Amino acid sequence: MAKNCKCLKHNSVGAKMMQKTKRVKNPRKQRKKLFNAPAHVRHKLMAAPLSNELAASRGVKTLPVRKGDTVRIQRGDHKGFEGKVSRVSLKEYRIYIEGLTREKVDGTNIFLPIHPSKVMIRNLNLDDKWRKEILERKKEIEKPEKEEKAKPAKKAEKAPEKPKAKVEEIKEEKPVEAPPVQEAVSEVAKEQVPPEKVPEKIVEKAPEKAPAAKKATSSKKASAKETAAKKTAPKPRAKRKTSEQTEGGK
């Protein structure tokens, strides 16, 4: 019983961990996952895009590369080279194409390894019945997705048609009513306000007041200076009578 309980606990913990898996962002862990991946994961990582003609006929965009597929290189030094896949290495994540070789120093020729992401599939090898079933299954998955995407697009096209009609009606009504109101307001304003009377009075009065204000300020300054001078001026001393004046006076 104890062993069964432990197994149940272990399975429940494993199920929770599977649900809570998150994307790995650490490069060290990403490389570890890549190099320790099982065979079924490695097979998916060997996928390459199909050509436009193949994708239209088969209804599939990508498939894992297999031996016997015809392939064209899209990037790199050997861009444009086309040939059959002679070998697929899941361990190295590389494919080898017939005719794509290089010569070593000792004179022997070896195949050049190429990553499947740098390649486009031009023709499929359908000798395997399981691969045909995969193609049919992928077609069924992709068709309903396209239909769902197409439906909201139609609704979005219909929605903006109604407000456009309302806007046009409003724009047509506004210019008919606007001009008579503006003309009436301008005529009333012209009748009530007499032209060129207000600015003339202001211009006449302004120069008259200015000199009076200047005279008042100048007179105040002069009086202030006089009072200051009087305060600061020294008082004259009384003269002493001389002896001659006193004798003559007697």
C-alpha contacts under 8 A as a table, 3 or more apart, distances in Angstrom:
res1	aa1	res2	aa2	distance
1	M	4	N	5.14
1	M	5	C	6.25
2	A	5	C	5.14
2	A	6	K	6.30
3	K	6	K	5.14
3	K	7	C	6.30
4	N	7	C	5.09
4	N	8	L	6.21
5	C	8	L	5.12
5	C	9	K	6.17
6	K	9	K	5.13
6	K	10	H	6.09
7	C	10	H	5.03
7	C	11	N	6.15
8	L	11	N	5.14
8	L	12	S	6.18
9	K	12	S	5.17
9	K	13	V	6.17
10	H	13	V	5.22
10	H	14	G	6.18
11	N	14	G	5.01
11	N	15	A	6.19
12	S	15	A	5.11
12	S	16	K	6.33
13	V	16	K	5.17
13	V	17	M	6.22
14	G	17	M	5.09
14	G	18	M	6.25
15	A	18	M	5.13
15	A	19	Q	6.42
16	K	19	Q	5.14
16	K	20	K	6.28
17	M	20	K	5.16
17	M	21	T	6.19
18	M	21	T	5.52
24	V	29	K	6.89
24	V	30	Q	6.44
25	K	29	K	7.73
25	K	30	Q	7.14
26	N	29	K	5.45
26	N	30	Q	6.27
27	P	30	Q	4.95
27	P	31	R	6.18
28	R	31	R	5.40
28	R	32	K	6.31
29	K	32	K	4.94
29	K	33	K	6.20
30	Q	33	K	5.20
30	Q	34	L	6.26
31	R	34	L	5.01
31	R	35	F	6.20
32	K	35	F	5.42
32	K	36	N	5.97
33	K	36	N	5.24
33	K	37	A	5.63
34	L	37	A	5.35
37	A	41	V	6.14
37	A	42	R	6.30
38	P	41	V	5.56
38	P	42	R	6.30
39	A	42	R	5.01
39	A	43	H	6.15
39	A	90	L	7.53
40	H	43	H	5.23
40	H	44	K	6.73
41	V	44	K	5.29
41	V	45	L	6.45
42	R	45	L	5.04
42	R	46	M	6.54
42	R	90	L	6.21
42	R	93	Y	7.62
43	H	46	M	5.36
43	H	47	A	7.47
43	H	64	P	6.63
43	H	90	L	6.89
44	K	47	A	5.75
44	K	64	P	6.15
45	L	64	P	7.48
45	L	93	Y	7.87
46	M	64	P	5.13
46	M	65	V	6.13
46	M	90	L	7.66
46	M	93	Y	6.67
46	M	94	R	7.94
46	M	116	P	5.81
46	M	117	S	7.59
47	A	62	T	6.36
47	A	63	L	5.03
47	A	64	P	3.58
47	A	65	V	5.79
47	A	116	P	6.54
47	A	117	S	7.09
48	A	62	T	5.55
48	A	63	L	5.73
48	A	64	P	5.89
48	A	65	V	6.34
48	A	116	P	5.73
48	A	117	S	5.54
48	A	118	K	7.91
48	A	119	V	6.37
48	A	120	M	6.08
48	A	121	I	6.75
49	P	61	K	5.86
49	P	62	T	4.31
49	P	63	L	6.59
49	P	117	S	7.90
49	P	119	V	7.51
49	P	120	M	5.39
49	P	121	I	6.29
50	L	54	L	6.03
50	L	55	A	5.72
50	L	60	V	7.63
50	L	61	K	5.61
50	L	62	T	5.54
50	L	63	L	7.23
50	L	120	M	5.71
50	L	121	I	4.79
50	L	122	R	6.55
51	S	54	L	5.30
51	S	55	A	6.03
51	S	120	M	6.26
51	S	121	I	6.00
51	S	122	R	5.68
52	N	55	A	5.11
52	N	56	A	6.13
53	E	56	A	5.25
53	E	57	S	6.29
54	L	57	S	5.17
54	L	58	R	5.85
54	L	59	G	7.85
54	L	60	V	7.96
54	L	122	R	7.10
54	L	123	N	7.41
55	A	58	R	5.33
55	A	59	G	5.24
55	A	60	V	5.13
55	A	61	K	5.35
56	A	59	G	5.40
56	A	60	V	7.54
58	R	135	L	7.33
58	R	139	K	7.60
59	G	138	K	7.98
59	G	139	K	5.62
59	G	142	E	7.79
60	V	63	L	7.75
60	V	135	L	7.13
60	V	138	K	6.64
60	V	139	K	6.31
60	V	142	E	7.74
65	V	69	D	6.91
65	V	88	V	7.79
65	V	116	P	7.10
65	V	121	I	7.64
66	R	69	D	5.93
66	R	85	V	7.16
66	R	88	V	6.66
66	R	125	N	7.51
67	K	84	K	7.76
67	K	85	V	5.15
67	K	86	S	5.73
67	K	87	R	5.73
67	K	88	V	6.33
67	K	125	N	7.69
68	G	84	K	5.75
68	G	85	V	5.28
68	G	86	S	6.57
68	G	124	L	7.59
68	G	125	N	5.57
69	D	84	K	5.66
69	D	85	V	5.63
69	D	121	I	6.97
69	D	122	R	7.60
69	D	123	N	5.75
69	D	124	L	4.96
69	D	125	N	5.15
70	T	82	E	7.15
70	T	83	G	5.45
70	T	84	K	4.33
70	T	85	V	6.28
70	T	121	I	6.17
70	T	122	R	5.51
70	T	123	N	5.02
70	T	124	L	6.76
71	V	82	E	5.58
71	V	83	G	5.60
71	V	84	K	6.13
71	V	85	V	6.96
71	V	119	V	6.46
71	V	120	M	5.68
71	V	121	I	4.61
71	V	122	R	5.35
71	V	123	N	7.08
72	R	79	K	7.92
72	R	80	G	6.15
72	R	81	F	5.64
72	R	82	E	4.25
72	R	83	G	6.68
72	R	119	V	5.65
72	R	120	M	5.32
72	R	121	I	6.53
72	R	122	R	6.79
73	I	76	G	7.82
73	I	78	H	6.73
73	I	79	K	5.11
73	I	80	G	5.38
73	I	81	F	5.48
73	I	82	E	6.49
73	I	118	K	6.09
73	I	119	V	4.56
73	I	120	M	6.48
74	Q	79	K	5.18
74	Q	80	G	6.14
74	Q	118	K	5.66
74	Q	119	V	5.46
74	Q	120	M	6.74
75	R	78	H	7.19
75	R	79	K	5.02
75	R	80	G	7.98
75	R	118	K	5.66
75	R	119	V	7.57
76	G	79	K	5.43
76	G	118	K	7.85
78	H	81	F	5.89
83	G	97	I	5.97
83	G	98	E	5.88
83	G	99	G	7.17
84	K	97	I	5.59
84	K	98	E	5.62
85	V	88	V	7.45
85	V	95	I	6.92
85	V	96	Y	5.83
85	V	97	I	4.44
85	V	98	E	6.23
86	S	95	I	7.82
86	S	96	Y	5.67
86	S	97	I	5.36
86	S	98	E	5.72
87	R	95	I	5.90
87	R	96	Y	5.18
87	R	97	I	7.21
88	V	93	Y	7.95
88	V	94	R	6.35
88	V	95	I	4.56
88	V	96	Y	6.45
89	S	92	E	5.55
89	S	93	Y	5.78
89	S	94	R	5.37
89	S	95	I	6.01
90	L	93	Y	4.93
90	L	94	R	6.89
93	Y	115	H	6.50
93	Y	116	P	7.70
94	R	113	P	5.61
94	R	114	I	5.25
94	R	115	H	4.76
94	R	116	P	6.45
95	I	113	P	5.74
95	I	114	I	5.35
95	I	115	H	6.29
95	I	116	P	6.52
96	Y	100	L	7.66
96	Y	111	F	6.26
96	Y	112	L	6.32
96	Y	113	P	5.37
96	Y	114	I	6.45
97	I	100	L	5.70
97	I	111	F	7.33
97	I	112	L	7.72
98	E	101	T	7.96
98	E	111	F	7.86
99	G	111	F	7.84
100	L	111	F	5.95
100	L	112	L	6.12
101	T	109	N	6.13
101	T	110	I	5.30
101	T	111	F	4.31
101	T	112	L	5.46
102	R	109	N	5.45
102	R	110	I	5.61
102	R	111	F	6.57
102	R	112	L	6.82
103	E	107	G	5.82
103	E	108	T	5.66
103	E	109	N	4.47
103	E	110	I	6.55
104	K	107	G	5.26
104	K	108	T	5.46
104	K	109	N	6.17
104	K	110	I	7.43
105	V	108	T	7.55
114	I	118	K	7.27
115	H	118	K	5.78
115	H	119	V	7.46
116	P	119	V	5.36
117	S	120	M	7.96
121	I	124	L	7.15
125	N	128	D	7.75
126	L	129	K	7.02
126	L	131	R	6.48
126	L	132	K	6.51
128	D	131	R	5.52
128	D	132	K	7.05
129	K	132	K	5.24
129	K	133	E	6.59
130	W	133	E	5.12
130	W	134	I	6.33
131	R	134	I	4.99
131	R	135	L	6.38
132	K	135	L	5.16
132	K	136	E	6.42
133	E	136	E	5.14
133	E	137	R	6.16
134	I	137	R	5.12
134	I	138	K	6.17
135	L	138	K	5.23
135	L	139	K	6.26
136	E	139	K	5.17
136	E	140	E	6.56
137	R	140	E	5.36
137	R	141	I	6.54
138	K	141	I	5.10
138	K	142	E	6.25
139	K	142	E	5.34
139	K	143	K	6.22
140	E	143	K	5.54
140	E	144	P	7.17
141	I	144	P	6.36
141	I	145	E	7.06
142	E	145	E	5.31
142	E	146	K	6.49
143	K	146	K	5.36
143	K	147	E	6.51
144	P	147	E	5.09
144	P	148	E	6.26
145	E	148	E	5.26
145	E	149	K	6.35
146	K	149	K	5.17
146	K	150	A	6.22
147	E	150	A	5.10
147	E	151	K	6.43
148	E	151	K	5.50
148	E	152	P	7.32
149	K	152	P	6.25
149	K	153	A	6.98
150	A	153	A	5.36
150	A	154	K	6.77
151	K	154	K	5.49
151	K	155	K	6.83
152	P	155	K	5.17
152	P	156	A	6.24
153	A	156	A	5.15
153	A	157	E	6.41
154	K	157	E	5.17
154	K	158	K	6.51
155	K	158	K	5.24
155	K	159	A	6.23
156	A	159	A	5.38
156	A	160	P	7.18
157	E	160	P	6.41
157	E	161	E	7.53
158	K	161	E	5.72
158	K	162	K	7.91
159	A	162	K	6.50
160	P	163	P	5.98
160	P	164	K	6.69
161	E	164	K	5.52
161	E	165	A	6.98
162	K	165	A	5.63
162	K	166	K	6.92
163	P	166	K	5.18
163	P	167	V	6.27
164	K	167	V	5.22
164	K	168	E	6.35
165	A	168	E	5.25
165	A	169	E	6.43
166	K	169	E	5.19
166	K	170	I	6.34
167	V	170	I	5.22
167	V	171	K	6.19
168	E	171	K	5.15
168	E	172	E	6.26
169	E	172	E	5.21
169	E	173	E	6.40
170	I	173	E	5.26
170	I	174	K	6.31
171	K	174	K	5.55
171	K	175	P	7.16
172	E	175	P	6.42
172	E	176	V	7.41
173	E	176	V	5.73
173	E	177	E	7.02
174	K	177	E	5.73
174	K	178	A	6.27
175	P	178	A	5.43
175	P	179	P	7.10
176	V	179	P	6.96
177	E	180	P	6.55
177	E	181	V	7.22
178	A	181	V	5.73
178	A	182	Q	6.61
179	P	182	Q	5.37
179	P	183	E	6.32
180	P	183	E	5.21
180	P	184	A	6.23
181	V	184	A	5.31
181	V	185	V	6.32
182	Q	185	V	5.25
182	Q	186	S	6.23
183	E	186	S	5.19
183	E	187	E	6.24
184	A	187	E	5.22
184	A	188	V	6.31
185	V	188	V	5.28
185	V	189	A	6.22
186	S	189	A	5.16
186	S	190	K	6.28
187	E	190	K	5.20
187	E	191	E	6.41
188	V	191	E	5.24
188	V	192	Q	6.33
189	A	192	Q	5.39
189	A	193	V	6.13
190	K	193	V	5.69
190	K	194	P	7.25
191	E	194	P	7.14
194	P	197	K	6.58
195	P	198	V	7.82
196	E	199	P	6.06
196	E	200	E	6.74
197	K	200	E	5.58
197	K	201	K	6.79
198	V	201	K	5.71
198	V	202	I	6.62
199	P	202	I	5.27
199	P	203	V	6.23
200	E	203	V	5.16
200	E	204	E	6.26
201	K	204	E	5.17
201	K	205	K	6.21
202	I	205	K	5.45
202	I	206	A	6.15
203	V	206	A	5.53
203	V	207	P	7.30
204	E	207	P	6.37
204	E	208	E	7.19
205	K	208	E	5.42
205	K	209	K	6.52
206	A	209	K	5.71
206	A	210	A	6.52
207	P	210	A	5.36
207	P	211	P	7.24
208	E	211	P	6.41
208	E	212	A	7.23
209	K	212	A	5.49
209	K	213	A	6.33
210	A	213	A	5.34
210	A	214	K	6.40
211	P	214	K	4.89
211	P	215	K	6.18
212	A	215	K	5.15
212	A	216	A	6.25
213	A	216	A	5.26
213	A	217	T	6.30
214	K	217	T	5.21
214	K	218	S	6.19
215	K	218	S	5.06
215	K	219	S	6.10
216	A	219	S	5.26
216	A	220	K	6.19
217	T	220	K	5.21
217	T	221	K	6.29
218	S	221	K	5.15
218	S	222	A	6.31
219	S	222	A	5.11
219	S	223	S	6.25
220	K	223	S	5.27
220	K	224	A	6.15
221	K	224	A	5.11
221	K	225	K	6.27
222	A	225	K	5.14
222	A	226	E	6.34
223	S	226	E	5.12
223	S	227	T	6.29
224	A	227	T	5.37
224	A	228	A	6.27
225	K	228	A	5.13
225	K	229	A	6.15
226	E	229	A	5.06
226	E	230	K	6.20
227	T	230	K	5.15
227	T	231	K	6.29
228	A	231	K	5.23
228	A	232	T	6.25
229	A	232	T	5.22
229	A	233	A	5.93
230	K	233	A	5.28
241	K	245	Q	6.73
241	K	246	T	7.18
242	T	245	Q	5.59
242	T	246	T	6.67
243	S	246	T	5.19
243	S	247	E	6.31
244	E	247	E	5.22
244	E	248	G	6.18
245	Q	248	G	5.28
245	Q	249	G	6.03
246	T	249	G	5.06
246	T	250	K	6.44
247	E	250	K	5.22
